[in-house]
Amino acid sequence: MTITEKQRSVLKAASVVAALAIVWTSGFSVSAKTISNENSNTTETQVSENLLVLPNGDALVSDENGDIDIMDGVTVNIKVGKSAYKKYEVPKTTVGEALEHANIELGKYDLVSKSLDAEVKQDTKIKVDRVSFKKTVKTQKVKFKTVEKSTSKLYEGQKKTIVKGKKGKKRVTYTSKLVNGDVTKTYVTKTKVTKKAKKKVVLVGTKRRNYTMLENNPTTFKTKSSGGIGTVTDYKGNKIAYKKLVSGTATAYSAHPGALTATGATVRVGGVAVNPAVIPYGSKLYIESPDGSQVYGYATAIDTGGFIHTSSTVVDLFYWSNSTCCTWGRRPVNIYVLA
């Protein structure tokens, strides 16, 4: 026998007469609601205003005139946080009402995979992500700034610190967003300086050196203005970077044109003799007195100095004439190893 929709409604109504006899009294309209605990699979029928939800999810709705309507029940799958999906029997209403019937309360920032106004259907899946925020306060150092001031009391390339810099402190508030207990994003929400940083003040020399070059040195090569362990300003005012500094006494020597050096290269101004254990052959150098008043200039290590066995000399500078060598004599130098 085929049962019409109308007959189905009548049968449903008859099946809950006993329940209605308990909750309906003369002149009053009361009803019940299914409560499901998200931590268990048990359900129960609870009385609430104008609604009776049965364990199978069907609902009886009573209006103010006492008329009864039957709302079909559906099975939905709800996942809260990191837990597995669980089945709930709820009336065929909206997602928001389905969560309410499943006794799942939403927090202020919680996220639901579907619109709360969307209609639920059989086997609809609903995912609820628990969202919270956590604040963390950390104390951090504040870097100081360096201010450079020009002075004619120092030579070009010279620097002098007159005020030491000091780091400051600040309190930084970080806010982390947690989804189901896991941090997904952290950002700064507040910064407060508790101790100001003190600027570092450095004097930078602008005074040009008065130098003497005993004999023309045509040696030149490209140099870098940064990198290495430090920088020095050459006699032309160019800033050059060096990777090693060798200081000591320099002597001078001469030879006839075409004479060969230890490396096989011919002698020339700009070719110097060194101790290869200290300064390797082929090294590119810049040589001058510590105060910059006597300049040999750019040079290349191409010869071995006889001094390596007899004295503490660090370099022997080549000049064409013996008189120039005598004028140089023995004097202190800085040898800047460029490459």
Secondary structure as GFF3:
##gff-version 3
##sequence-region A 1 339
A	DSSP	alpha_helix	5	15	.	.	.	ID=ss1
A	DSSP	alpha_helix	17	23	.	.	.	ID=ss2
A	DSSP	beta_strand	31	36	.	.	.	ID=ss3
A	DSSP	beta_strand	43	48	.	.	.	ID=ss4
A	DSSP	beta_strand	51	53	.	.	.	ID=ss5
A	DSSP	beta_strand	59	62	.	.	.	ID=ss6
A	DSSP	beta_strand	68	71	.	.	.	ID=ss7
A	DSSP	beta_strand	73	80	.	.	.	ID=ss8
A	DSSP	beta_strand	86	91	.	.	.	ID=ss9
A	DSSP	alpha_helix	95	101	.	.	.	ID=ss10
A	DSSP	beta_strand	111	112	.	.	.	ID=ss11
A	DSSP	beta_strand	125	129	.	.	.	ID=ss12
A	DSSP	beta_strand	131	142	.	.	.	ID=ss13
A	DSSP	beta_strand	146	155	.	.	.	ID=ss14
A	DSSP	beta_strand	159	163	.	.	.	ID=ss15
A	DSSP	beta_strand	168	179	.	.	.	ID=ss16
A	DSSP	beta_strand	182	195	.	.	.	ID=ss17
A	DSSP	beta_strand	200	207	.	.	.	ID=ss18
A	DSSP	beta_strand	230	233	.	.	.	ID=ss19
A	DSSP	beta_strand	239	242	.	.	.	ID=ss20
A	DSSP	beta_strand	244	253	.	.	.	ID=ss21
A	DSSP	beta_strand	271	274	.	.	.	ID=ss22
A	DSSP	beta_strand	284	288	.	.	.	ID=ss23
A	DSSP	beta_strand	295	304	.	.	.	ID=ss24
A	DSSP	three_ten_helix	306	309	.	.	.	ID=ss25
A	DSSP	beta_strand	313	318	.	.	.	ID=ss26
A	DSSP	alpha_helix	322	328	.	.	.	ID=ss27
A	DSSP	beta_strand	331	337	.	.	.	ID=ss28
###
